[in-house]
Amino acid sequence: MELVVQKLTRAAFAPYGEVIAAPETPSREYFDAGLASTRAGAWPSLSMVLKAPVDRLPIEAGLLERHEFSSQTFVPLDVSRWLIVVCPHASGGGPDASRAAAFLAGPDQGVTYHMNTWHHGLTVLDRPARFAVFMWRDGTSSDEEFVPVEPMTVRERG
């Protein structure tokens, strides 16, 4: 399967989560609606991540993860471009790779993945990147799940 990256927009990403970005004029915008957890014992978890860039696109995405019971948010702190690969949960279980999508985010765009949204691991382009990551954890195996999938080739339009 081949995925061509598209520009990250709120409308295109809506089935998978919420795009977050700072306001364009002096003000404050809240992004609370996308933050969720259904586990009573889960606590909020904030982490910092430094990722090395991939050499170039295309890449092969052959491992997906999900957080079945909570959202997960990535806020860029020092980032160039970064790649997002997502798909919904299939009605029969596991990722529905036939409905996968790939997005190219800029340095001023973050995302919150909906609960149960399958996604490829954080992938950055151009240079090393720093993110703040927010999610809920309870210390059990239900914090996150990883599954191999038939590799998807993700490339830029061209």
Sequence and secondary structure as in RCSB ss.txt:
>XXXX:A:sequence
MELVVQKLTRAAFAPYGEVIAAPETPSREYFDAGLASTRAGAWPSLSMVLKAPVDRLPIEAGLLERHEFSSQTFV
PLDVSRWLIVVCPHASGGGPDASRAAAFLAGPDQGVTYHMNTWHHGLTVLDRPARFAVFMWRDGTSSDEEFVPVE
PMTVRERG
>XXXX:A:secstr
 EEE EE  HHHHTTTEEEE   SSSS    GGG  B  TT EEEEEEEEE B SSS EEEEEEEE TTB EEEE
EEE S EEEEEE B TTSSB GGG EEEEE TT EEEE TT EEE  EE SS EEEEEEEEE SSGGG EEEEEE
EEEEE   
